[in-house]
Amino acid sequence: MLSKEKINRINELANKSKKYGLTDKEKQEQQELRKDYLKNVRKSFKNQFKGMKIVDPNGEDVTPKKVKDLQKEDEL
């Protein structure tokens, strides 16, 4: 999870960008923070998929192959 300080900094830069604009250094910092944020979101989303199991009304496991493959990666 992204630290509270980084999230606050993302919000500070977004607000400053709307009101006054950003310096080149701040724009670069903002891009790096966004990259970290998106990386974290993708990782979290992937972990949710790894814990997923789909069962049809007959009680059979119909979890998609891609999800099963992700789950097997963790077992190794």
Steps between C-alpha positions, in 0.01 A plus 500: 500500500614850424601704803275774630776755432518405132122517460496842667779618270308378193200703615714807576655494154161448334353799683802719427488397134138613473558832674846615398672243282806292580870541446679243285641335812152477655355358178765229503430424865129482425561250217713280725237506775227413250710213369544365855128540567396314185751224568347458845143493363590239240673284761198520729262413216715202399502375860120516510487282190740250652255439785201454273318172442191470282254220561201429273153408635594129481791557740771457236806723494484711183778741586660635178836351399676836524397535865607143577836571336548806723415292805754233398772768470459571872528132589842469337 
